[in-house]
Amino acid sequence: MKTKFSLLLIVVMALSSVGGIGVAQDGDTVNILFWQAASHLNPYLGNGTKEFEAAALVLEPLARYDPDGIMVPWLVDEIPTVANGGVSEDLTSITWTLSEGITWSDGSPLTAHDVKFSGEFCMDPDTGCTVLDQFANVSSIDAVDDSTVQINFDVAKPFPYGPFVGYLTPIIQKAQFENCMGAAALGCNEQNFAPIGTGPFVVEDFRTNDVVTYTANANYRVMGQPAFSRAVFKGGGDAESAARAVLETGEADYAWNLQISPQVLNAMEAAGQGTVIVGFSTNVERLLLNHTNPDPALGDNRSVWMADGSNGHPFLQVDAVWMAMSKAIDRDLIASQLYGAGGVGTCNILPGPPIYKSPNNEPCPQDIDAANAMLDEAGVMDSDGDGVREYMGIPLRVSYQTSTNAVRQNTQALIKQWWSEIGIETELRNIDAAVFFGGDIASPDTYSKFYTDIEMYTNGASGTDPETYMSGWRSDQITHPDNSWNGNNVVRWYNEDYDALLDQMAVTAVLEERASLAIQMNDMLVQTGAIIPLVYRGSVSAHHNSINGVAMNAWDSELWNIAEWTRS
Amino acid sequence: MGKYTIRRLLTAIPTILVISFIIFAVVDLSPSDPTGNLPLTIPPEVRQKIREALGADDPFAVKYVKWLQQFFISEPLNFLETTLGITFPGSEDRVRVISWATRGPVIDIIAERLPQTLWVVGSSYFLGVLIAVPVGVYSAYRQYSIFDQVGTFAMMVGFSVPTFFTGLMFIVIFSVNLKWFPSVYDTTLVVTDIESLQQQLRQMFMPVTVLTLYTTAQMSRYTRASTLDNLQQDYIRTARSKGLTERTVVTRHAVRNSLIPVVTLIALQIPGIFAGALITEQIFRVNGIGQYLIIAIQGGDLPTVQTVTFIFAVLVVIFNIVADVLYGILDPRVTYS
């Protein structure tokens, strides 16, 4: 036995003597760690951020957003506007002119036909394109000549920068994907696993749901970039060990989406190997207040909105009630204890970019006494002494659901405690994310059916322009069995004044005017109790200290400027 | 014996079909959605179109029959084509089992991942048996000795401490503090020379040790119990009274008989090698079958979950038959006529 043990010891020592871990410190390779692995590299079929990010090293859009949310020309020389004639006076078309001399990694030139094809690839109804809403209202895309492409809209489009701006809609090569349109997209493995692009890297090897290996693109348009000759995009595992690999063991150079306990993350960062970086876009963790009655006794009419307003919630729309609920919450505590660097308390539903942020709702500190006083004043009292207040004889008992996730369950517990201090009893539920956010019409547990009084999740605008996002609360978007519970207005909030503001925004092209409209809409949403915003959420990532040039970007791909990264 | 084997194999066919139906029904009834993990900014109409493009909204019966046809007809034909290099008619239109997440054939992905699982889980299994049998036998032979007490304690620890705990502990000790072994398994590593072999061994060390600890614990308990049983038997006393050396008595008489149930156990657990070690693969980022199954379940990727689980089920059925047959061969008291 002794010999066996010493033998084992020798093996262990022999293995470990080969010079520590040192995998990442290979100066020529940049190691990126995503704890969700990419399933393929075709953003138009993407299942989530992982595919978009993994493809962003290869595929590029016409223009990108920089970390401040400002558009920068990428494959073009300038951003078309009405002023420079790139956008037509009636706002129904936009014309992009490609920069000269850009080639695909295979050496062939990038042309307007590739751009036209990329759009048509997504708009083919049989493709099942994930980013179809970026092409909303596009009636046609014309290649005017080899370097000019005109996108036509069937309505006036004051913000025509949906298609081909940002990492969601990059240009794919027509010659490569020509036979993969529509239903054929399903079987096009070879293409989906190794798209040819114009970006700084070329796919060398792709392993589904595991790892992507890239080599530098020899035909990249900027001399001397990228600084790395190889990139490795490893997926799988969990956020905590990904953080550890960058911040503690130094095995990886970059780790994405480190949504872990701030205490743990801070301790890891203290090891001094890497740096935690945060980028904020528009994501807000919010409470949705049901504007319909979710009582199970209603049967088929449960949580169904009625045009005559007959099926409203018994007490959540009473001003004193929802205002007190909002006042009882300590947003800063939730943000600092549960989100750390990745969150700030907020009372706006549209907290960015800066020009769209309303100045009218913050600060909004916790004030339990004021909340209690507000309820007392409104006559919402606890008349039977059970610790729960009643409104018109109905006890304030609410059910509160969200997806299963440690941070969310902790938030739920805190809020339940605060609400109990103002005489509101809360029943907590959590549902697996794939079910909660899933579209199964038969399931009673989806966020869109909203069979509880309150629910919580994060959402935000998909770009810098909030019009599409804000139109999610339009009255014709109300979630209803008639639209198979599809519809973005999940709170079932009906407000004609709000609809009017949206109509106005649809014909307003001047940025400042659009911003003022967005602020009015934001104020309307949070000041009438449609939603209670909680935390402005940023994306948290980390990079190793030997990597220079990382510019965290929440408006575009986090890896948007990977061509400029270097190792010191 | 031959007749018995054939009969068992024939009855396995309906069993496997029923299993495939049950798995499909359960997976299909679960309220997960392939578009459930998409960003919320993607509108419901778009999600609906994606589901239609994937065929996720087809009626249950249609999906099941399609899957049966893809799995039992298309896949074998495709396998024959690629291995033999011939082409059957209709090869162009044949639809294989396609994953909803990767939009590529499921079988190809399994084939890509199987080597990692076999390497990591297989070698831990091999090592486990190699350590467990001598430890178990010696513990039984020297029952209540210090070796037995220490061994029993160590095995109980290995048995009762879950792999997600030992795995994390190993990472903290060996990766974070000592910096001896990598915590991220590099699946692109190709073994070409001594250096890359060393690197491969180093990255396999932690996952393999974690799994070995668990298998050893389990196996050695069985070996010990079974050897103890046999050492009490009359024939051992007979062997001793014949004047055989103690070594011969233990190794030739006791151990050989004690290993009969152990061999059966080993055979029964072989499907587990293919199934991979779900948790361990996830912790160390080994791109094996177990990790693939977890990703597919999280992503609501029904064809993948169905196919992978079904392959496990088939392996379990087959190795059950193998274990039964082996038992008959090893133990002459058992007859199947």
Boltz contact constraints between the chains, C-beta under 6 A:
constraints:
  - contact:
      token1: [A, 15]
      token2: [B, 201]
      max_distance: 6.0
  - contact:
      token1: [A, 15]
      token2: [B, 202]
      max_distance: 6.0
  - contact:
      token1: [A, 16]
      token2: [B, 180]
      max_distance: 6.0
  - contact:
      token1: [A, 18]
      token2: [B, 198]
      max_distance: 6.0
  - contact:
      token1: [A, 20]
      token2: [B, 179]
      max_distance: 6.0
  - contact:
      token1: [A, 21]
      token2: [B, 179]
      max_distance: 6.0
  - contact:
      token1: [A, 21]
      token2: [B, 182]
      max_distance: 6.0
  - contact:
      token1: [A, 23]
      token2: [B, 182]
      max_distance: 6.0
  - contact:
      token1: [A, 39]
      token2: [B, 101]
      max_distance: 6.0
  - contact:
      token1: [A, 39]
      token2: [B, 102]
      max_distance: 6.0
  - contact:
      token1: [A, 40]
      token2: [B, 102]
      max_distance: 6.0
  - contact:
      token1: [A, 47]
      token2: [B, 101]
      max_distance: 6.0
  - contact:
      token1: [A, 48]
      token2: [B, 37]
      max_distance: 6.0
  - contact:
      token1: [A, 126]
      token2: [B, 53]
      max_distance: 6.0
  - contact:
      token1: [A, 128]
      token2: [B, 49]
      max_distance: 6.0
  - contact:
      token1: [A, 128]
      token2: [B, 50]
      max_distance: 6.0
  - contact:
      token1: [A, 128]
      token2: [B, 53]
      max_distance: 6.0
  - contact:
      token1: [A, 132]
      token2: [B, 46]
      max_distance: 6.0
  - contact:
      token1: [A, 133]
      token2: [B, 43]
      max_distance: 6.0
  - contact:
      token1: [A, 133]
      token2: [B, 46]
      max_distance: 6.0
  - contact:
      token1: [A, 186]
      token2: [B, 98]
      max_distance: 6.0
  - contact:
      token1: [A, 186]
      token2: [B, 103]
      max_distance: 6.0
  - contact:
      token1: [A, 189]
      token2: [B, 104]
      max_distance: 6.0
  - contact:
      token1: [A, 208]
      token2: [B, 102]
      max_distance: 6.0
  - contact:
      token1: [A, 208]
      token2: [B, 109]
      max_distance: 6.0
  - contact:
      token1: [A, 209]
      token2: [B, 295]
      max_distance: 6.0
  - contact:
      token1: [A, 210]
      token2: [B, 187]
      max_distance: 6.0
  - contact:
      token1: [A, 210]
      token2: [B, 287]
      max_distance: 6.0
  - contact:
      token1: [A, 211]
      token2: [B, 187]
      max_distance: 6.0
  - contact:
      token1: [A, 211]
      token2: [B, 188]
      max_distance: 6.0
  - contact:
      token1: [A, 213]
      token2: [B, 188]
      max_distance: 6.0
  - contact:
      token1: [A, 236]
      token2: [B, 285]
      max_distance: 6.0
  - contact:
      token1: [A, 236]
      token2: [B, 291]
      max_distance: 6.0
  - contact:
      token1: [A, 237]
      token2: [B, 285]
      max_distance: 6.0
  - contact:
      token1: [A, 245]
      token2: [B, 184]
      max_distance: 6.0
  - contact:
      token1: [A, 248]
      token2: [B, 176]
      max_distance: 6.0
  - contact:
      token1: [A, 249]
      token2: [B, 175]
      max_distance: 6.0
  - contact:
      token1: [A, 249]
      token2: [B, 176]
      max_distance: 6.0
  - contact:
      token1: [A, 249]
      token2: [B, 183]
      max_distance: 6.0
  - contact:
      token1: [A, 251]
      token2: [B, 182]
      max_distance: 6.0
  - contact:
      token1: [A, 251]
      token2: [B, 184]
      max_distance: 6.0
  - contact:
      token1: [A, 434]
      token2: [B, 32]
      max_distance: 6.0
  - contact:
      token1: [A, 434]
      token2: [B, 36]
      max_distance: 6.0
  - contact:
      token1: [A, 434]
      token2: [B, 300]
      max_distance: 6.0
  - contact:
      token1: [A, 435]
      token2: [B, 31]
      max_distance: 6.0
  - contact:
      token1: [A, 437]
      token2: [B, 36]
      max_distance: 6.0
  - contact:
      token1: [A, 438]
      token2: [B, 32]
      max_distance: 6.0
  - contact:
      token1: [A, 438]
      token2: [B, 33]
      max_distance: 6.0
  - contact:
      token1: [A, 438]
      token2: [B, 36]
      max_distance: 6.0
  - contact:
      token1: [A, 439]
      token2: [B, 33]
      max_distance: 6.0
  - contact:
      token1: [A, 439]
      token2: [B, 47]
      max_distance: 6.0
  - contact:
      token1: [A, 440]
      token2: [B, 31]
      max_distance: 6.0
  - contact:
      token1: [A, 440]
      token2: [B, 33]
      max_distance: 6.0
  - contact:
      token1: [A, 443]
      token2: [B, 31]
      max_distance: 6.0
  - contact:
      token1: [A, 459]
      token2: [B, 40]
      max_distance: 6.0
  - contact:
      token1: [A, 462]
      token2: [B, 41]
      max_distance: 6.0
  - contact:
      token1: [A, 486]
      token2: [B, 44]
      max_distance: 6.0
